[in-house]
Amino acid sequence: VRSHMARFSSYVTDTMFAPHMSEFTKAEVPDVLKEIDNHESWLSMFLLNSVLRSRYTGKTYQFAYNFLRRSEGVCREYELARKQTAIFLEGSRQSISLYSRAIQHWEYFLSHGWHSFLLLSSFAGHPRNAIFKKGDGSVDEKLNGLYSLSKHAESQIENGHIPDTHTIPIWLENDGLRSVRYNLSFGEARDIVMLMAQWANRIVDPLKLQ
């Protein structure tokens, strides 16, 4: 039997490919970008407004610029993750390549999302360590937790924080992204996109915040 025709057991997919992969059968990922205007042009609008209307100064300008850059990334990677997740589910649901692509875009989304929070907090003059309280179960804490697991997979493996039966630190389940400790629903991911978009559409024009 040719390898691409082989069918794997649930044990193989779940212990050698991705945790609970055989149970991942559906995903209702909101199509949020249709609700957001200008998400592909925040940076260009920001630069134009800075030249023709008003400009932030010093570090505030730097925080704003990088927040908008990251927010564009949040939107872009969310949409790519949403589409790639659908592509995986529409197939045989045993393709590790398609699953991996979906996870990678979700990891990029987590990275842009967390850094957007950090930059927004700095822009507003708030301490970055006050974004959430450890153990509060907030979306902020979940986002940070999943991002940190993804970013530091090698140390998680070295320190034994990833069970021997798992291959990757975060995986997909029917209701969202999950790790041993954290879970972020697709609805909560959508809320992150909307929050960043609401702030981006204000920050893009300094006069809106005066």
C-alpha positions in Angstrom: 0.0 0.0 0.0 1.4 3.4 -0.9 2.1 5.7 2.0 -0.2 8.4 0.9 -3.1 6.0 0.8 -2.5 4.6 4.3 -5.0 5.2 7.1 -3.7 5.7 10.5 -5.3 4.7 13.8 -6.4 7.2 16.4 -3.6 6.1 18.6 -1.0 6.9 15.8 -2.5 10.3 14.9 -3.0 11.4 18.6 0.4 10.3 19.9 2.7 10.7 16.9 1.1 13.6 15.0 -0.9 15.9 17.3 -2.8 15.5 20.6 -6.4 14.6 20.1 -6.1 15.0 16.3 -8.6 12.2 15.7 -11.2 14.1 17.7 -10.8 17.3 15.8 -13.7 17.1 13.5 -15.2 20.6 13.2 -14.4 24.2 14.0 -16.6 27.3 13.9 -14.1 30.0 13.4 -15.9 33.4 13.0 -15.2 35.2 9.7 -14.4 38.4 11.5 -12.5 40.4 8.9 -15.7 41.2 7.0 -16.6 43.3 10.1 -13.3 45.3 10.1 -12.5 48.2 7.8 -9.0 49.2 6.6 -7.2 46.3 8.4 -4.7 46.1 5.5 -3.9 49.8 5.4 -3.6 50.9 9.0 0.2 51.5 8.6 -0.1 53.5 5.4 -3.0 55.5 6.8 -1.0 56.2 10.0 2.0 57.5 8.1 -0.2 59.7 5.9 -2.0 61.1 9.0 1.3 61.7 10.7 2.5 63.8 7.7 -0.7 65.7 6.9 -2.7 65.9 10.2 -1.0 65.2 13.5 1.9 63.1 14.8 2.7 61.3 18.0 6.1 62.2 19.4 9.0 60.1 20.8 8.3 56.7 22.1 4.6 57.1 21.7 5.1 57.2 17.9 7.2 54.1 18.1 4.7 52.2 20.2 1.8 53.3 17.9 3.7 52.3 14.7 4.6 48.9 16.0 1.2 48.3 17.5 -0.4 48.9 14.1 2.1 46.7 12.4 1.3 43.9 14.8 -2.4 44.5 14.6 -2.2 44.1 10.8 -0.5 40.8 11.6 -3.2 39.7 14.0 -5.8 40.1 11.2 -3.7 38.5 8.5 -2.7 35.5 10.5 -6.2 35.0 12.0 -7.7 34.8 8.5 -4.9 32.5 7.2 -5.4 30.3 10.3 -9.2 30.2 9.8 -8.8 29.2 6.1 -6.1 26.7 6.7 -8.1 25.1 9.5 -11.1 24.7 7.1 -8.8 23.2 4.4 -7.6 20.6 6.9 -11.1 19.7 8.0 -12.4 19.5 4.5 -9.7 16.8 3.7 -9.1 13.4 5.1 -8.2 15.0 8.5 -5.1 12.8 8.6 -2.8 15.2 6.7 0.0 16.2 9.1 1.1 18.8 6.6 -2.2 20.6 6.4 -2.6 20.3 10.2 0.8 21.8 10.7 0.1 24.7 8.4 -3.0 25.5 10.4 -1.1 25.3 13.7 1.7 27.5 12.4 -0.7 30.3 11.4 -2.4 30.0 14.8 1.0 30.3 16.5 1.7 33.4 14.4 -1.6 34.8 15.4 -0.7 34.2 19.1 2.6 36.0 18.7 1.1 39.1 16.9 -1.8 39.1 19.4 0.4 39.0 22.5 2.8 41.6 21.2 -0.1 43.8 20.2 -1.3 43.7 23.9 2.2 44.6 25.1 2.5 47.5 22.7 -1.0 48.8 23.4 -0.3 48.7 27.1 3.0 50.6 26.6 1.3 53.1 24.3 -1.3 53.8 27.0 1.4 54.2 29.7 0.5 51.2 31.6 2.9 48.6 33.1 3.2 45.6 30.9 3.2 43.2 33.9 -0.3 44.5 34.8 -2.1 43.2 31.7 -3.4 40.2 33.7 -3.0 38.6 37.1 -1.6 35.1 37.2 -4.4 32.6 37.5 -7.2 35.1 36.6 -8.4 32.9 33.7 -8.7 36.0 31.4 -8.3 35.9 27.7 -5.1 37.9 28.2 -3.6 35.2 30.4 -4.7 32.4 28.0 -3.1 34.3 25.0 0.1 34.8 26.9 0.2 31.2 28.1 -0.3 29.7 24.7 2.1 32.1 23.1 4.8 31.3 25.6 4.3 27.6 25.2 4.6 27.9 21.4 7.6 30.2 21.6 9.5 28.0 24.1 8.7 24.6 22.9 12.3 23.4 23.2 12.5 24.3 26.9 9.0 22.8 27.5 10.3 19.5 26.1 13.6 19.7 28.0 11.9 20.4 31.3 9.2 17.7 30.9 6.3 20.1 30.7 5.0 18.4 27.6 3.6 14.9 28.3 5.5 12.0 26.6 2.3 11.2 24.7 2.2 14.7 23.2 4.2 16.0 20.2 3.4 19.7 20.3 2.7 22.2 23.1 -0.6 23.5 21.6 -3.2 21.8 19.4 -6.6 22.2 17.9 -9.9 21.0 19.3 -13.4 21.6 18.1 -13.9 24.6 20.3 -10.5 26.3 19.9 -6.8 26.2 20.7 -5.7 24.1 23.7 -2.6 23.1 25.7 -2.3 21.0 28.9 -3.1 24.1 30.9 -4.7 26.7 28.7 -7.6 26.9 26.2 -8.6 29.8 23.9 -11.9 29.4 22.2 -12.3 30.5 18.5 -14.8 33.1 19.8 -12.2 34.5 22.2 -9.7 34.6 19.3 -12.2 36.6 17.4 -12.6 39.0 20.3 -8.8 39.6 20.3 -9.0 40.5 16.6 -11.9 42.9 17.2 -10.2 44.5 20.2 -7.0 45.2 18.3 -9.0 46.5 15.4 -11.0 48.9 17.5 -7.9 50.4 19.0 -6.1 50.4 15.6 -8.9 52.4 14.0 -8.4 55.0 16.8 -4.7 55.1 17.0 -4.2 55.4 13.3 -5.3 59.0 13.6 -3.7 60.9 16.5 -6.4 63.6 16.4 -9.0 60.9 17.4 -7.2 60.5 20.8 -6.9 64.2 21.6 
